[in-house]
Amino acid sequence: MSIRTLRRDYLTGPIFRWAKKAMPPISETERDAIDAGTVWWDGELFSGNPDWSALLAMPAAKLSDEEQAFMEGPVRQLCAMIDDWKIAWQDRDLPPEVWEFMRREKFFGMIIPKDYGGLGFSNTMHSEVVRTVSSASVVAGVTVMVPNSLGPGELLLHFGTQEQKDHWLPRLAEGSEIPCFGLTSEDAGSDAAAMTDSGIIEYGEHNGEQVLGIRLNFAKRYITLGPVATVMGLAFKLRDPEDHLGGGVERGITVALLPTSTPGVRHGDRHIPQFTHFQNGPLYGEDVFIPLEWVLGGEKQIGQGWKMLMTALAAGRGISLPSQSAASAAMCARATGAYARVRSQFGIPIGQFEGIREHLANLAANAYLIDAARRLTVAALDEGHKPSVISAVMKYHATERMRESIEKAMDIHGGKAIIDGPRNYMGGQYRSVPIGITVEGANILTRNLMIFGQGAIRSHPYMLKELLALSDDDQESGLDTFDRNFWSHVGHAIGNVGRSFIRGWSGAAIAPSPKDADLPHHWQRLSRYTAAFALLSDMSLLTLGGELKRKEMISARLGDILSELYLLGAVLKRYEDEGRQKVDRPIVDYVMVRGIDRIADAFEGVLQNLPARWAALMVRVIAFPFGIAHRAPSDRLVNKVAETLMKPSQQRDRLTPGLYLGEGHDDHALKDLERAFALITDIEPLERKMREAKLRDADAALQQGVIDEAEHGRIVEAQDAVARVVAVDAWPMEEVSPIAAQHRPQQPGKPTRREAAE
């Protein structure tokens, strides 16, 4: 005991006092964000020595029989009711029959328990529904997503009083109430804590009686479902100038639930997000009086609004946008591979050009990776985890890879994807990209401040405990807590030095992999880089301290390493969960090579820019004695991966499952593409016969007896199907612009419409 006292007083004490000056105090808002959610696999990665076997032992995401029936029934029926072109360019909204169908089938109550009239579906099912519906229409996907994600339903389940649950949840489940959530203010976007929306505790009239309540004034914008919402969750800053509640004047961010029919609440005009016409618009409130019981969770939850929002976001951010991104990435991979096979230039399918194949390989890899990470994340949510750091990883990287996939798909489609019309199945996806990048935490903010910035505190085994000790008002208690955790942290760091040294100097040959897992060399590389990440994280925190907050580019690169370690682990787990399909090995190898290269870039970026040069040199010597290796996928591997998208196979279907491909429509561009793809691959033997005869024309091949009548008919059918796919839309001049139509040169002998009318 005396030795520990001496250590605390003479060793830990000076460090404690130095750290107290060097580290900025944790603000209340930061504390709420850090406390939100739970630590899950991110904690294993920060340990530097994750238990990969535990990851593999985790049950894979799976639907129940009831959920599968809903996917095959109401979900497919909903997709078949949607005409995305008509929604975007004519109706500017989902048609009334679609709204009614979603209400009747309880699409708005998927997460609400059956006891309250909802469907009681799992997080996995929520994700699958959003993914499939989004593949048919982003507008429909968003409309289904929001009531089941970051809105009143989710908050009521976690924080509502029993009376609030009994009143609102059945109405939300049946769709008689349409919810929205008002967070973003006109003067506060990403910095939501700076909102100016206010609530004052005072007496006012409610239902003809004088009661203690809250006087609200607010101006919210970018509110999805706002224009049609009948009930809104509202975040505002609450003050109690008269101290009616006895808790002081400034009560903090609070959430209330109020009908939009409440006197003083007004729907603003409608926003149009990138011509993606889901319902979105501002909501205003002027001198709105509500009783105290409308505070979500009642009086005890006053001032807990930010924590509520961060807790809900910890789960919701891992479902909604990653699911939409997975749908887009899979759609891009499937459609672009098919188009690259049916579209020919210079006498050969464009997919035979290596420049195209390079993009196709990337599309296949993104589809595989995003869905692997999505499935792992929702499986964790179904087990009760609420991993806020992992959810931030998913939001950022799923939407960024979606953006990459859509851009590459647009490049390959060329003019086909540029000309708008019902035949263009890419335009809606392309327009929606900036929305996913921006909402639920703008990607720049998420990457630079949240993933590592919060992860280093929340997920590190000791950092949060040390920071709380430094913030303890009781100096003795704080020093005692700091002493215990600091020396445990030192032991942890020494362990990572040893692991990094052994794994680095052996080139990962002496690094662990899960017992009986396939592809041990990939697991060993992850083990090596995880130890190096933990070492570099500690060195960055030690040398930069609170300054790391302002070194956003260093923080972002550390976050990139953390993210890639999670994503690549998810890829290897998917490979194992799906039975180690040999045909998937090239895709897995491609993803791993590219991911490790990204990790190498991030390590290099941190080590080149870490201000403490001695620390950077130390990490290099310990973890990277022979330099940081960079490696790109070989051309042979690229070609193998690209081929998976250009021929029908179970592998292609497994890579892009659950998409809506127009099967419920009589006329649908993706349905046409799938048909042309099947027909053109079916006649490959006939095309080979014609090439061997040095013939390109089917009629000439028939005349020369190279093919028979039936084979000629199959070729013509395939060519007609391809022509239908390659065709783009064109519109009468008067429909596009009546003004421009006046300047169109008149064709000889043909009167203009105006002349004909006159």
Buried (B, 14 or more C-beta within 10 A) or exposed (E): EEEEEEBBEEEBBEEBEEBBEEBBEBEBBBBBBBEBBBBBBBBBBBBBBBEBEEBBEBEBBBBEEEBEEBBEEBBBEBBBBBBBBEBBEEBBBBBEEBBEBBBEBBBBBBBBBEEBBBBBBBBBBBBBBBBBBBBBBBBBBBBBBBBBBBBBBBBBBBBBBEEBBEBBBBBBBBBEBBBBBBBBBBEBBBEBBEBEBBBBBBEBEBEEEEBBBBBBBBBBBBBBBBBBBBBBBBBBBBBBEEEEBEBEEEBBBBBBBBEBEBEBBEBBEBBEBBEBBBBBBBBBBEEBBBBBBBBBBBEEBBBBBBBBBBBBBBBBBBBBBBBBBBBBBBBBBBBBBBBBBBBBEEEEBBBBBEEBBBBBBBBBBBBBBBBBBBBBBBBBBBEEBBBBBBBBBBBBBBBBBBBBBBEBBBEBBEEBBEBBBBBBBBBBBBBBBBBBBBBBBBBBBBBBBBBBBBBBBBBBBBBBBBBBBBBBEEEEEBBBBBBBBBBBBEEBBEBBBBBBBBBBBEBBEBBBBBEEBBBBEBBBBBBBBBBBBBBBBBBBBEBBBBBBEEBBEBBBBBBBBBBBBBBBBBBBBBBBBEEEEEBBBBBBBBBBBBBBBBBBBBBBBBBEEBEEEEBBEBBBEBBBEEEBEEEEBEEEBBBBBBBBBBBBBEBBEBBBEBBBBBEBBEEBBBBBBBBBBBBBBBBEEBBEBBEEBEBEEBEEBBEEEBBEEEBBEBBBBBBEBBEBBBBEEEEEBBEEEEEEBEEEEEEEEEEBEEEEEE
